[in-house]
Amino acid sequence: MNRRIVRSLVVVALVLTAGALAQAQTSASSVKLGFDFVAAGKIYLRGTYTVDLTADGKVVLTPEKGNAIELPVLQKFDRNVNRTELGFDIVGSTYHLAEVWVPGKGGAKVKPEPRPAERETVKGPKPQK
């Protein structure tokens, strides 16, 4: 009888864990950047970053190797996108992260104005059907 209860609890725990992992994978997605960039006054190296907007109003970028980067949101936007997008202002040869868009969560401005004439948007992979 006790074994049956333990097995049932293990199955329930596995189901809940799988659901939490699936939710985490859908709430954040990755973007591959082919250039170094500046965010919140610091330089970050090119590579693949996981991007998310948190409920408490922060943008979180997590590189493949390294610690998560939290950026304050200056302004939120409502716009539906089907894949993650990062908007960069280009000043000279330097890319400055300006906006972040996450599917199902909208967008956020992370860089104050002024906005330069040059701009580049990098999109994450298309969602699989």
C-alpha positions in Angstrom: 0.0 0.0 0.0 2.8 2.4 0.9 4.6 1.7 -2.3 1.5 2.5 -4.3 1.2 5.9 -2.6 4.9 6.7 -3.1 4.6 5.7 -6.8 1.6 7.9 -7.2 3.3 10.8 -5.6 6.4 10.3 -7.9 4.1 10.3 -11.0 2.4 13.4 -9.9 5.7 15.2 -9.2 7.0 14.2 -12.7 3.9 15.5 -14.4 4.1 18.8 -12.5 7.8 19.1 -13.3 7.2 18.4 -17.0 4.5 21.0 -17.1 6.7 23.6 -15.5 9.5 22.9 -17.9 7.2 23.2 -20.9 5.9 26.5 -19.6 9.5 27.8 -19.1 10.4 26.8 -22.6 7.4 28.7 -24.1 7.9 31.8 -22.0 11.5 32.5 -23.1 13.2 31.9 -26.4 16.7 32.3 -27.8 18.3 34.7 -30.3 21.7 34.3 -31.9 23.7 37.5 -32.1 26.6 37.8 -34.5 28.0 40.9 -32.9 29.0 42.3 -29.5 26.5 44.8 -28.0 26.0 47.3 -25.2 23.1 47.0 -22.7 22.7 49.1 -19.5 26.2 50.5 -20.1 28.0 47.2 -20.2 29.5 45.3 -23.2 28.2 41.8 -23.9 29.8 39.3 -26.3 28.2 37.8 -29.4 26.5 34.5 -29.0 23.1 32.9 -28.2 21.0 34.5 -25.5 17.7 33.3 -24.0 15.3 36.3 -23.7 12.4 36.8 -21.3 10.2 39.5 -19.9 9.4 39.0 -16.2 6.2 39.8 -14.4 8.0 42.3 -12.2 9.1 44.4 -15.1 12.5 43.3 -16.1 14.1 42.0 -19.2 16.3 39.0 -18.6 19.0 38.0 -21.1 20.8 34.7 -20.3 23.9 33.8 -22.4 24.7 30.2 -23.2 27.7 30.5 -20.9 27.4 32.9 -18.0 25.0 34.6 -15.7 21.7 36.1 -16.4 21.6 39.8 -17.2 18.6 41.8 -15.8 17.7 45.1 -17.5 15.1 47.5 -16.2 12.2 48.2 -18.5 11.7 51.9 -19.3 8.4 51.4 -21.2 6.2 48.4 -22.0 4.5 47.9 -25.3 1.6 45.6 -26.4 2.3 44.0 -29.7 2.0 40.3 -30.5 5.0 38.7 -32.1 5.4 35.1 -33.1 9.1 35.0 -32.3 11.6 36.9 -30.1 13.0 40.1 -31.5 15.8 42.4 -30.3 16.0 45.9 -31.6 19.5 47.6 -31.6 20.4 51.2 -32.2 23.7 51.4 -34.1 26.0 54.3 -33.1 29.2 54.3 -35.1 30.1 50.6 -35.0 28.5 49.9 -31.7 25.2 48.1 -31.2 23.1 49.2 -28.3 20.2 47.0 -27.2 17.1 49.3 -27.3 14.0 47.1 -27.4 13.0 43.5 -26.7 9.9 41.7 -27.9 8.8 38.3 -26.5 5.9 36.1 -27.9 2.9 36.3 -25.6 4.4 39.0 -23.4 4.7 42.1 -25.6 7.7 44.3 -25.8 9.9 46.6 -23.7 12.1 49.6 -24.2 15.4 49.2 -22.3 17.4 52.1 -23.7 16.6 55.8 -23.3 16.3 58.1 -26.3 17.7 59.5 -28.5 17.2 57.0 -31.3 19.9 57.2 -33.9 19.3 56.9 -37.7 20.5 53.4 -37.9 18.6 50.5 -36.5 18.8 46.7 -36.7 16.4 44.0 -35.6 17.5 40.4 -34.9 14.8 37.8 -34.7 14.9 34.4 -33.1 13.9 31.2 -34.8 10.4 30.7 -36.1 8.2 28.6 -33.8 7.8 25.0 -34.8 4.3 24.0 -35.7 
